Amino acid sequence: MSGLWPDASVSNGRDLASGVRVPVWLADGMSQRVAISGASGLIGSALSTYLVARGDDVRHLVRRDARTGSEISWEPAQRRLDPAAFADVDAVVHLAGAGVGDRRWSPSYKQEILASRTDGTSTIASAVAAHGDRIRLISASAVGWYGNDRGDEILTEQSPEGTGFLAEVAQAWEASTTAASAVGAPVAVSRTGLVMSRTGGAFEPLVRLGRLGLAGPLGSGRQWWPWITLDDVVRALVHLLDHRDITGPVNVVGPEPLHQKQIVDEIGRQLGRPTVVPAPGFALRAVLGEFAGEVTGSQRVVATRLRETGFEWVHGSISSAVAAIL
């Protein structure tokens, strides 16, 4: 057995988008009924596939009337969710929220980014709390909690919070789980890094530029990037689902943060393309607005709690990770 799952050769399986084999294998007594918000997103859809493949019963939270028994209707903006919908649910994975890189940050969109996280999280935490300490809650957060530029400082789950817009959002986001933790429900928050995937996420535009030979350093290129593949994000969330004793913040990042230029150079090496033309900071600000400060910031985040609790990465090196997304 390697990591969380037995070797894929022992049973049939299904592939995730990046090619990792997911065994259709389930030990006696491990089956769970898991509700997922944001199940149509990059991480949520991959997590649903993984859980169904191993034999779990998956329910999707949808912002419309439920059409099947596998759907739960809710209205996060109005903070409406019937706690009875969780009556037979063992765990909830809350991933929903407006994308931070989807558009320029106008004042109204910044408010949408914040409200989509605090309203949804408070709604789910209250519904979980109605069942006491029975339901496991895993709520998404982000490495933005640490602030957008911490230089070379090593950031563990014990490090102090940072400053800046995304740091304030992440801090309010995590605080919105209080209703569930206050009644003793086992709550974990996954501070996720920059997700590497073939089909979306932070690296998709970088790979497109790489194929054109235009994926040079962003800003100085010396900033630390806490990368992780989609497969390992999913496996980390499953690790948390199966270990209810892990509570509080968990850095969901790869085993080794790297300088942004090191990552870009590896993409260029595997594509056989140059990565020498930098994108200066002023040009990024012109294109991305305020979000440019987050892209060029430095976050040397390490996965202390994942490592301490026995998690093993499928893509433990940047060469393996880049090969998976290419």
C-alpha positions as CSV (number, residue, x, y, z in Angstrom):
1,M,0.0,0.0,0.0
2,S,1.4,3.4,-1.0
3,G,0.0,6.5,0.8
4,L,-3.7,6.6,1.4
5,W,-4.7,3.9,-1.2
6,P,-3.6,0.4,-2.1
7,D,-1.8,0.0,-5.4
8,A,-4.2,0.4,-8.4
9,S,-3.2,-3.0,-9.7
10,V,-5.3,-4.7,-7.1
11,S,-8.6,-3.5,-8.6
12,N,-10.2,-1.7,-11.4
13,G,-10.1,2.1,-11.3
14,R,-10.9,5.5,-12.9
15,D,-8.6,8.2,-14.1
16,L,-8.7,11.8,-12.9
17,A,-8.1,14.6,-15.5
18,S,-4.3,14.5,-14.8
19,G,-4.0,10.7,-15.2
20,V,-3.7,9.5,-11.7
21,R,-5.4,6.1,-11.2
22,V,-8.2,6.0,-8.6
23,P,-8.8,2.5,-7.3
24,V,-12.4,1.4,-7.0
25,W,-11.6,-0.1,-3.6
26,L,-13.2,0.3,-0.3
27,A,-12.4,-1.3,3.1
28,D,-15.2,-2.5,5.2
29,G,-16.8,0.3,7.2
30,M,-15.1,3.2,5.4
31,S,-18.0,4.3,3.2
32,Q,-19.2,7.8,3.9
33,R,-22.0,10.1,2.8
34,V,-20.4,13.4,1.9
35,A,-22.1,16.6,0.9
36,I,-20.0,18.9,-1.3
37,S,-20.6,22.6,-2.2
38,G,-18.8,24.0,-5.2
39,A,-19.0,20.5,-6.7
40,S,-19.0,21.8,-10.3
41,G,-15.7,23.6,-9.8
42,L,-12.2,22.4,-10.6
43,I,-11.6,20.8,-7.2
44,G,-15.1,19.9,-6.4
45,S,-15.7,17.9,-9.5
46,A,-12.4,16.0,-9.2
47,L,-13.2,15.3,-5.5
48,S,-16.7,14.0,-6.4
49,T,-15.2,11.7,-9.0
50,Y,-12.7,10.3,-6.5
51,L,-15.2,9.7,-3.7
52,V,-17.7,8.0,-6.0
53,A,-14.9,5.8,-7.4
54,R,-14.0,4.5,-4.0
55,G,-17.6,3.9,-3.0
56,D,-18.8,6.9,-1.1
57,D,-22.3,8.4,-1.4
58,V,-21.9,12.0,-2.6
59,R,-24.4,14.8,-2.4
60,H,-24.1,18.1,-4.3
61,L,-25.3,21.4,-2.9
62,V,-27.0,23.3,-5.7
63,R,-28.4,26.9,-5.8
64,R,-31.7,25.8,-7.3
65,D,-34.4,23.3,-6.5
66,A,-33.0,19.8,-6.0
67,R,-33.8,17.5,-8.9
68,T,-32.5,14.2,-7.5
69,G,-31.8,12.5,-4.2
70,S,-28.1,13.3,-4.7
71,E,-28.7,17.1,-4.6
72,I,-29.3,19.4,-1.7
73,S,-30.8,22.8,-2.4
74,W,-29.4,25.9,-0.7
75,E,-29.3,29.7,-1.1
76,P,-26.0,30.9,0.4
77,A,-26.5,34.6,-0.4
78,Q,-29.7,34.5,1.7
79,R,-28.1,32.1,4.2
80,R,-30.8,29.5,3.7
81,L,-30.1,25.8,4.1
82,D,-32.4,23.4,5.9
83,P,-30.4,21.6,8.6
84,A,-32.6,18.5,8.0
85,A,-30.8,18.1,4.6
86,F,-27.7,17.0,6.6
87,A,-29.7,14.4,8.7
88,D,-27.9,11.4,7.1
89,V,-24.7,13.2,6.1
90,D,-21.4,12.1,7.7
91,A,-19.3,15.0,6.3
92,V,-19.5,18.2,4.4
93,V,-16.7,19.6,2.2
94,H,-17.4,23.3,1.5
95,L,-15.6,24.6,-1.6
96,A,-17.9,27.3,-3.0
97,G,-16.9,30.9,-3.6
98,A,-16.4,33.5,-6.3
99,G,-13.1,33.2,-8.2
100,V,-10.4,35.7,-7.1
101,G,-8.8,35.7,-10.5
102,D,-11.9,35.7,-12.7
103,R,-12.0,39.4,-13.3
104,R,-10.4,42.7,-12.2
105,W,-11.1,43.7,-8.6
106,S,-13.7,46.4,-8.7
107,P,-15.1,47.5,-5.3
108,S,-18.3,45.5,-6.0
109,Y,-16.4,42.4,-7.1
110,K,-14.2,42.5,-4.0
111,Q,-17.4,42.6,-1.9
112,E,-18.7,39.6,-3.9
113,I,-15.5,37.7,-3.2
114,L,-15.8,38.3,0.5
115,A,-19.6,37.7,0.8
116,S,-19.6,34.5,-1.3
117,R,-17.2,33.0,1.3
118,T,-18.6,34.3,4.6
119,D,-22.3,33.9,3.7
120,G,-21.8,30.4,2.4
121,T,-19.5,29.2,5.1
122,S,-21.7,30.6,7.9
123,T,-24.8,29.0,6.3
124,I,-23.1,25.5,6.2
125,A,-21.5,25.8,9.6
126,S,-24.9,26.6,11.2
127,A,-26.5,23.6,9.5
128,V,-23.7,21.4,10.7
129,A,-24.0,22.8,14.2
130,A,-27.6,21.8,14.3
131,H,-26.4,18.2,14.5
132,G,-24.0,18.8,17.4
133,D,-20.6,17.2,17.0
134,R,-21.7,14.4,14.6
135,I,-20.8,15.9,11.2
136,R,-17.2,16.4,10.0
137,L,-16.8,19.8,8.3
138,I,-13.9,20.6,5.9
139,S,-14.1,24.2,4.7
140,A,-11.9,25.7,2.0
141,S,-9.5,28.5,2.7
142,A,-6.3,29.6,1.0
143,V,-2.6,30.4,1.6
144,G,-3.7,34.0,1.1
145,W,-4.4,33.9,4.8
146,Y,-0.7,34.5,5.3
147,G,-0.6,37.7,3.3
148,N,0.6,38.4,-0.2
149,D,4.3,39.0,0.5
150,R,6.1,37.3,3.3
151,G,9.5,37.1,1.6
152,D,11.6,34.1,2.6
153,E,9.8,33.5,5.9
154,I,8.8,29.8,6.4
155,L,5.0,29.7,6.9
156,T,3.5,26.9,8.9
157,E,0.0,26.5,10.3
158,Q,1.3,28.2,13.5
159,S,2.5,31.4,11.7
160,P,0.7,34.6,12.3
161,E,-1.9,36.0,9.9
162,G,-0.9,38.3,7.1
163,T,-2.3,41.6,5.7
164,G,-3.9,42.6,2.5
165,F,-7.3,42.0,0.9
166,L,-7.0,38.3,0.3
167,A,-5.6,37.8,3.8
168,E,-8.6,39.6,5.3
169,V,-10.9,37.5,3.1
170,A,-9.3,34.2,4.2
171,Q,-9.4,35.2,7.8
172,A,-13.1,36.1,7.7
173,W,-13.7,32.9,5.7
174,E,-12.2,30.7,8.4
175,A,-13.9,32.6,11.2
176,S,-17.2,31.8,9.6
177,T,-16.9,28.2,10.6
178,T,-17.3,29.1,14.3
179,A,-20.9,27.9,14.7
180,A,-19.8,24.4,13.9
181,S,-16.6,24.3,16.0
182,A,-18.4,25.9,18.9
183,V,-20.6,22.8,19.4
184,G,-17.6,20.5,19.1
185,A,-18.0,19.4,15.4
186,P,-14.6,18.4,14.0
187,V,-13.7,21.3,11.7
188,A,-10.7,21.5,9.4
189,V,-9.9,24.4,7.1
190,S,-7.7,23.6,4.0
191,R,-5.4,26.5,3.2
192,T,-4.9,25.6,-0.4
193,G,-2.0,26.8,-2.6
194,L,-1.7,27.3,-6.3
195,V,-3.4,24.4,-8.0
196,M,-1.7,22.7,-11.0
197,S,-4.2,21.1,-13.4
198,R,-4.6,20.3,-17.1
199,T,-8.1,21.7,-17.1
200,G,-8.0,24.9,-15.1
201,G,-6.6,26.6,-12.1
202,A,-3.7,29.1,-11.7
203,F,-1.3,27.3,-14.0
204,E,-3.5,26.9,-17.1
205,P,-2.7,30.3,-18.6
206,L,1.0,29.9,-17.6
207,V,1.2,26.6,-19.6
208,R,-0.5,28.3,-22.6
209,L,2.2,31.0,-22.6
210,G,4.8,28.3,-22.1
211,R,3.8,26.6,-25.3
212,L,4.4,29.9,-27.1
213,G,7.7,30.4,-25.4
214,L,6.4,33.4,-23.5
215,A,6.3,32.0,-19.9
216,G,9.1,34.0,-18.4
217,P,9.4,35.1,-14.8
218,L,6.6,37.2,-13.3
219,G,8.1,40.2,-11.7
220,S,11.5,39.2,-10.1
221,G,10.7,35.5,-10.3
222,R,12.3,35.1,-6.9
223,Q,8.9,34.9,-5.0
224,W,8.0,31.6,-3.4
225,W,5.1,29.8,-4.9
226,P,3.2,27.1,-2.9
227,W,2.3,24.8,-5.7
228,I,0.3,21.6,-5.6
229,T,-1.3,19.4,-8.2
230,L,-5.1,18.9,-8.4
231,D,-4.6,15.1,-7.7
232,D,-2.8,15.9,-4.5
233,V,-5.4,18.5,-3.4
234,V,-8.1,15.9,-3.8
235,R,-6.1,13.3,-2.0
236,A,-5.4,15.8,0.8
237,L,-9.1,16.5,1.2
238,V,-9.8,12.8,1.3
239,H,-7.1,12.4,3.9
240,L,-8.9,15.0,6.0
241,L,-12.2,13.3,5.5
242,D,-10.8,10.0,6.8
243,H,-9.0,11.6,9.8
244,R,-11.6,13.4,11.8
245,D,-9.0,14.1,14.5
246,I,-7.2,16.6,12.3
247,T,-8.8,19.9,13.1
248,G,-8.0,23.6,12.6
249,P,-5.9,24.9,9.7
250,V,-4.1,22.6,7.3
251,N,-1.7,23.9,4.6
252,V,-2.7,22.0,1.4
253,V,0.4,22.6,-0.6
254,G,3.1,20.5,-2.2
255,P,6.0,19.1,-0.2
256,E,8.5,21.8,-1.3
257,P,7.7,25.4,-2.2
258,L,9.8,26.8,-5.0
259,H,10.8,30.1,-6.5
260,Q,8.4,31.1,-9.3
261,K,11.2,31.1,-11.8
262,Q,12.1,27.5,-11.0
263,I,8.6,26.4,-11.8
264,V,8.5,28.4,-15.0
265,D,11.9,27.0,-16.0
266,E,10.7,23.4,-15.5
267,I,7.6,24.1,-17.6
268,G,9.8,25.5,-20.4
269,R,12.3,22.6,-20.1
270,Q,9.6,20.0,-20.6
271,L,8.0,21.9,-23.4
272,G,11.3,22.6,-25.0
273,R,10.6,26.4,-25.0
274,P,12.5,29.4,-23.7
275,T,11.5,31.1,-20.4
276,V,13.8,34.1,-20.5
277,V,11.5,37.0,-21.2
278,P,10.2,38.4,-17.8
279,A,6.8,40.1,-17.3
280,P,7.7,43.3,-15.4
281,G,5.6,44.3,-12.4
282,F,4.2,47.4,-14.0
283,A,2.9,45.4,-16.9
284,L,1.2,42.9,-14.7
285,R,-0.5,45.7,-12.7
286,A,-1.7,47.2,-16.0
287,V,-3.3,43.9,-17.0
288,L,-4.4,42.4,-13.6
289,G,-5.0,45.5,-11.5
290,E,-4.8,44.9,-7.7
291,F,-4.6,41.1,-8.2
292,A,-1.0,41.6,-9.6
293,G,0.2,42.1,-6.1
294,E,-1.0,38.6,-5.2
295,V,0.6,37.0,-8.2
296,T,4.0,38.6,-7.6
297,G,3.9,38.1,-3.8
298,S,6.0,35.5,-2.0
299,Q,4.5,32.8,0.3
300,R,6.9,30.1,1.5
301,V,4.2,27.9,2.8
302,V,5.0,24.4,4.0
303,A,2.7,21.4,4.6
304,T,3.6,20.7,8.2
305,R,0.4,19.1,9.3
306,L,-0.1,17.0,6.2
307,R,3.4,15.6,6.6
308,E,3.0,15.0,10.3
309,T,-0.2,13.0,9.8
310,G,1.2,10.6,7.3
311,F,0.1,12.2,4.0
312,E,2.1,11.2,0.9
313,W,2.1,13.2,-2.3
314,V,1.5,11.6,-5.7
315,H,3.5,14.4,-7.3
316,G,6.3,15.1,-4.8
317,S,8.6,16.9,-7.2
318,I,8.0,19.8,-9.6
319,S,9.2,17.7,-12.6
320,S,6.5,15.1,-11.8
321,A,3.9,17.8,-11.3
322,V,4.7,19.6,-14.6
323,A,4.7,16.3,-16.5
324,A,1.2,15.6,-15.1
325,I,-0.3,18.9,-16.3
326,L,1.4,18.8,-19.7
